[in-house]
Amino acid sequence: MDLGLSGRTAIVCASSKGLGRACAQALAEAGCTVVINGRNADSLARTADEMSKATGAKVIAVAGDVGTEAGRAAILAACPSPDILVNNNSGPPPKDFRKLSHAELVAGVEANMLTPIALTQAVIDGMVERRFGRIINITSGSVKMPLAGLDLSSGARAGLTAFLAGVAREVAHANVTINNILPGAFDTDRLKSAAQKQSELKGVPVAQLQEQRRQSIPAKRFGDPSEFGNLCAFIASGHAGYITGQNFLIDGGAFPGAF
């Protein structure tokens, strides 16, 4: 399927690896010029080179922390008028909510709610003027099914979801959409590192913990990041202009609800 994205420009935050990289890859394959971002300049440069060679697309690497004003300014300087914005940022590590300090609470809200709002504020009027825009927020399956220890991440991302729900309706008339993708367990470095931490805390082998989680998923497997990227590319496409304000849960059936 031709997604109608050839010649479009996209910003994908936190995209040197994992689900962000998968989204950037899929958008590059669809013909977009893609700005990728990450804190490790060397890793980011390798990703940009690999992605450009694999897709033939122009891939621009902007090193920096998207959670800072300087990082966001650098991204927007490289692409001041994006057609597509994919908001992504790492979440706070698992922690008992009782032990979260005020500074940790503020940092979690800043990273996973205020940062994507700031980028949305910066690009949305241009999208409205051009009568095309796609804003996609990578949140978490924990927004719908909270997980113990991820309360801060869940709360901040749920706040982002609610904040932008009304905005999505304000700009829909201009072919500008805002949607969220809620990942479950995907085969990424983040999943592996979380399993390692749980292994150290519980004294249980990593492989055993991973198998337990795998078996808890109806699909009996972890997601492939490319599946996530392809969903992102479709939501960003010219075919998805009538879809806005929605939450796309992609978790192999782990959420046990009908709605």
LOLUM-134173 format. One record per residue (C-alpha): x, y, z. Coordinates in nm, 3 decimals, m for minus. Example, Ala and Ser with C-alpha at 12.3 -4.5 7.8 and 13.67 -1.06 7.14 Angstrom:
<rs>
+---------+---------+---------+
|       u |       v |       w |
+---------+---------+---------+
|   1.230 |  m0.450 |   0.780 |
|   1.367 |  m0.106 |   0.714 |
+---------+---------+---------+
</rs>
This chain:
<rs>
+---------+---------+---------+
|       u |       v |       w |
+---------+---------+---------+
|   0.000 |   0.000 |   0.000 |
|   0.125 |   0.347 |  m0.091 |
|   0.091 |   0.547 |   0.231 |
|   0.100 |   0.880 |   0.051 |
|   0.399 |   0.999 |   0.253 |
|   0.661 |   1.042 |  m0.017 |
|   0.824 |   1.383 |   0.026 |
|   0.685 |   1.440 |   0.374 |
|   0.906 |   1.534 |   0.668 |
|   0.896 |   1.363 |   1.006 |
|   1.048 |   1.416 |   1.349 |
|   1.079 |   1.102 |   1.559 |
|   1.201 |   1.167 |   1.912 |
|   1.421 |   0.922 |   2.104 |
|   1.473 |   0.714 |   1.792 |
|   1.828 |   0.577 |   1.799 |
|   1.690 |   0.239 |   1.906 |
|   1.380 |   0.052 |   2.017 |
|   1.028 |   0.154 |   1.922 |
|   1.133 |   0.505 |   1.822 |
|   1.381 |   0.365 |   1.573 |
|   1.117 |   0.127 |   1.437 |
|   0.884 |   0.422 |   1.373 |
|   1.158 |   0.623 |   1.204 |
|   1.252 |   0.323 |   0.989 |
|   0.893 |   0.269 |   0.874 |
|   0.847 |   0.637 |   0.791 |
|   1.175 |   0.642 |   0.597 |
|   1.062 |   0.334 |   0.404 |
|   0.741 |   0.520 |   0.318 |
|   0.942 |   0.802 |   0.159 |
|   0.973 |   1.055 |   0.438 |
|   1.273 |   1.265 |   0.521 |
|   1.323 |   1.174 |   0.886 |
|   1.486 |   1.362 |   1.172 |
|   1.598 |   1.115 |   1.438 |
|   1.707 |   1.202 |   1.788 |
|   1.896 |   1.050 |   2.078 |
|   2.134 |   1.143 |   2.357 |
|   2.426 |   0.928 |   2.241 |
|   2.573 |   1.099 |   1.935 |
|   2.777 |   0.799 |   1.820 |
|   2.487 |   0.556 |   1.845 |
|   2.258 |   0.804 |   1.673 |
|   2.501 |   0.856 |   1.386 |
|   2.525 |   0.478 |   1.330 |
|   2.147 |   0.451 |   1.329 |
|   2.115 |   0.735 |   1.076 |
|   2.373 |   0.576 |   0.848 |
|   2.213 |   0.231 |   0.866 |
|   1.864 |   0.367 |   0.812 |
|   1.965 |   0.583 |   0.517 |
|   2.145 |   0.293 |   0.347 |
|   1.852 |   0.055 |   0.407 |
|   1.579 |   0.290 |   0.283 |
|   1.743 |   0.541 |   0.052 |
|   1.577 |   0.817 |   0.252 |
|   1.736 |   1.131 |   0.387 |
|   1.790 |   1.078 |   0.760 |
|   1.904 |   1.370 |   0.975 |
|   2.057 |   1.294 |   1.316 |
|   2.010 |   1.549 |   1.595 |
|   2.188 |   1.453 |   1.916 |
|   2.040 |   1.586 |   2.239 |
|   1.794 |   1.524 |   2.518 |
|   1.443 |   1.588 |   2.394 |
|   1.344 |   1.651 |   2.755 |
|   1.541 |   1.976 |   2.760 |
|   1.466 |   2.309 |   2.595 |
|   1.803 |   2.297 |   2.419 |
|   1.735 |   1.948 |   2.285 |
|   1.394 |   2.045 |   2.151 |
|   1.532 |   2.365 |   1.998 |
|   1.797 |   2.165 |   1.812 |
|   1.538 |   1.923 |   1.673 |
|   1.310 |   2.205 |   1.558 |
|   1.604 |   2.393 |   1.405 |
|   1.672 |   2.086 |   1.189 |
|   1.305 |   2.054 |   1.094 |
|   1.099 |   2.363 |   1.179 |
|   0.793 |   2.259 |   0.976 |
|   0.740 |   1.884 |   1.012 |
|   0.443 |   1.709 |   0.858 |
|   0.468 |   1.433 |   1.118 |
|   0.574 |   1.444 |   1.482 |
|   0.626 |   1.124 |   1.678 |
|   0.661 |   1.204 |   2.047 |
|   0.866 |   0.950 |   2.238 |
|   1.077 |   0.956 |   2.551 |
|   1.202 |   0.705 |   2.802 |
|   0.992 |   0.660 |   3.113 |
|   1.104 |   0.666 |   3.475 |
|   1.237 |   0.336 |   3.613 |
|   1.003 |   0.117 |   3.819 |
|   0.974 |   0.235 |   4.178 |
|   0.734 |   0.205 |   4.471 |
|   0.518 |   0.519 |   4.458 |
|   0.575 |   0.571 |   4.831 |
|   0.944 |   0.628 |   4.766 |
|   0.910 |   0.879 |   4.483 |
|   1.055 |   1.215 |   4.577 |
|   0.901 |   1.543 |   4.466 |
|   1.191 |   1.595 |   4.225 |
|   1.133 |   1.250 |   4.073 |
|   0.763 |   1.319 |   4.033 |
|   0.831 |   1.648 |   3.856 |
|   1.094 |   1.487 |   3.630 |
|   0.852 |   1.211 |   3.529 |
|   0.577 |   1.456 |   3.439 |
|   0.828 |   1.675 |   3.255 |
|   0.959 |   1.386 |   3.044 |
|   0.637 |   1.206 |   2.961 |
|   0.376 |   1.482 |   2.958 |
|   0.519 |   1.833 |   2.934 |
|   0.788 |   1.757 |   2.673 |
|   0.548 |   1.619 |   2.410 |
|   0.305 |   1.901 |   2.481 |
|   0.582 |   2.156 |   2.422 |
|   0.674 |   2.000 |   2.086 |
|   0.308 |   1.983 |   1.987 |
|   0.267 |   2.352 |   2.069 |
|   0.567 |   2.432 |   1.850 |
|   0.451 |   2.254 |   1.534 |
|   0.073 |   2.233 |   1.534 |
|  m0.014 |   2.576 |   1.392 |
|   0.209 |   2.516 |   1.092 |
|   0.036 |   2.185 |   1.032 |
|  m0.302 |   2.357 |   1.044 |
|  m0.189 |   2.620 |   0.794 |
|  m0.058 |   2.353 |   0.554 |
|  m0.372 |   2.140 |   0.600 |
|  m0.176 |   1.829 |   0.686 |
|  m0.034 |   1.707 |   1.014 |
|   0.007 |   1.386 |   1.208 |
|   0.105 |   1.388 |   1.575 |
|   0.159 |   1.045 |   1.726 |
|   0.244 |   0.992 |   2.090 |
|   0.410 |   0.672 |   2.204 |
|   0.262 |   0.619 |   2.549 |
|   0.221 |   0.278 |   2.716 |
|  m0.020 |  m0.008 |   2.762 |
|  m0.003 |   0.082 |   3.132 |
|  m0.224 |   0.383 |   3.055 |
|  m0.513 |   0.135 |   3.019 |
|  m0.385 |  m0.133 |   3.255 |
|  m0.170 |   0.023 |   3.530 |
|   0.129 |  m0.180 |   3.645 |
|   0.265 |  m0.168 |   3.999 |
|   0.585 |   0.030 |   4.014 |
|   0.511 |   0.222 |   3.694 |
|   0.265 |   0.460 |   3.856 |
|   0.458 |   0.774 |   3.762 |
|   0.499 |   0.668 |   3.401 |
|   0.132 |   0.567 |   3.377 |
|   0.010 |   0.888 |   3.538 |
|   0.220 |   1.122 |   3.324 |
|   0.127 |   0.945 |   3.001 |
|  m0.241 |   0.934 |   3.096 |
|  m0.220 |   1.307 |   3.162 |
|  m0.076 |   1.362 |   2.814 |
|  m0.354 |   1.152 |   2.664 |
|  m0.626 |   1.355 |   2.836 |
|  m0.458 |   1.691 |   2.762 |
|  m0.432 |   1.629 |   2.388 |
|  m0.772 |   1.463 |   2.350 |
|  m0.945 |   1.800 |   2.331 |
|  m0.671 |   1.950 |   2.114 |
|  m0.723 |   1.668 |   1.863 |
|  m1.082 |   1.778 |   1.813 |
|  m0.983 |   2.143 |   1.771 |
|  m0.755 |   2.076 |   1.473 |
|  m0.931 |   1.784 |   1.301 |
|  m1.098 |   2.017 |   1.050 |
|  m0.753 |   2.100 |   0.906 |
|  m0.654 |   1.739 |   0.839 |
|  m0.434 |   1.740 |   1.147 |
|  m0.470 |   1.434 |   1.366 |
|  m0.340 |   1.343 |   1.712 |
|  m0.333 |   0.979 |   1.818 |
|  m0.156 |   0.761 |   2.070 |
|   0.005 |   0.419 |   2.039 |
|   0.012 |   0.211 |   2.357 |
|   0.278 |  m0.061 |   2.342 |
|   0.276 |  m0.376 |   2.547 |
|   0.581 |  m0.601 |   2.570 |
|   0.813 |  m0.560 |   2.271 |
|   1.148 |  m0.724 |   2.210 |
|   1.362 |  m0.418 |   2.284 |
|   1.659 |  m0.328 |   2.502 |
|   1.417 |  m0.167 |   2.748 |
|   1.234 |  m0.497 |   2.795 |
|   1.562 |  m0.679 |   2.851 |
|   1.692 |  m0.423 |   3.101 |
|   1.365 |  m0.434 |   3.296 |
|   1.388 |  m0.812 |   3.315 |
|   1.747 |  m0.784 |   3.438 |
|   1.644 |  m0.548 |   3.718 |
|   1.359 |  m0.776 |   3.823 |
|   1.600 |  m1.069 |   3.820 |
|   1.833 |  m0.890 |   4.057 |
|   1.549 |  m0.791 |   4.289 |
|   1.380 |  m1.130 |   4.300 |
|   1.679 |  m1.359 |   4.260 |
|   1.511 |  m1.531 |   3.965 |
|   1.692 |  m1.601 |   3.635 |
|   1.623 |  m1.350 |   3.357 |
|   1.520 |  m1.625 |   3.115 |
|   1.262 |  m1.754 |   3.361 |
|   1.110 |  m1.409 |   3.411 |
|   1.095 |  m1.347 |   3.038 |
|   0.927 |  m1.680 |   2.975 |
|   0.671 |  m1.612 |   3.247 |
|   0.584 |  m1.280 |   3.089 |
|   0.576 |  m1.430 |   2.740 |
|   0.330 |  m1.694 |   2.854 |
|   0.107 |  m1.428 |   3.014 |
|   0.049 |  m1.274 |   2.669 |
|  m0.227 |  m1.440 |   2.463 |
|  m0.008 |  m1.418 |   2.150 |
|   0.262 |  m1.612 |   2.346 |
|   0.539 |  m1.388 |   2.218 |
|   0.686 |  m1.041 |   2.249 |
|   0.610 |  m0.789 |   1.978 |
|   0.851 |  m0.722 |   1.694 |
|   0.939 |  m0.349 |   1.685 |
|   0.871 |  m0.346 |   1.310 |
|   0.506 |  m0.425 |   1.384 |
|   0.491 |  m0.115 |   1.598 |
|   0.668 |   0.096 |   1.335 |
|   0.430 |  m0.014 |   1.061 |
|   0.130 |   0.083 |   1.273 |
|   0.286 |   0.424 |   1.333 |
|   0.343 |   0.473 |   0.960 |
|  m0.019 |   0.391 |   0.879 |
|  m0.153 |   0.633 |   1.141 |
|   0.075 |   0.898 |   0.992 |
|  m0.038 |   0.820 |   0.638 |
|  m0.270 |   0.998 |   0.402 |
|  m0.522 |   0.718 |   0.456 |
|  m0.571 |   0.796 |   0.826 |
|  m0.710 |   1.149 |   0.813 |
|  m1.043 |   1.041 |   0.963 |
|  m0.878 |   0.883 |   1.267 |
|  m0.803 |   1.119 |   1.555 |
|  m0.806 |   1.127 |   1.934 |
|  m0.764 |   0.750 |   1.951 |
|  m0.554 |   0.510 |   2.157 |
|  m0.411 |   0.216 |   1.963 |
|  m0.324 |  m0.066 |   2.201 |
|  m0.071 |  m0.307 |   2.050 |
|   0.006 |  m0.573 |   2.309 |
|  m0.069 |  m0.920 |   2.171 |
|  m0.401 |  m0.929 |   2.356 |
|  m0.256 |  m0.871 |   2.705 |
|  m0.519 |  m0.615 |   2.804 |
|  m0.818 |  m0.826 |   2.913 |
|  m1.094 |  m0.588 |   2.811 |
|  m1.351 |  m0.569 |   2.530 |
|  m1.318 |  m0.191 |   2.488 |
+---------+---------+---------+
</rs>
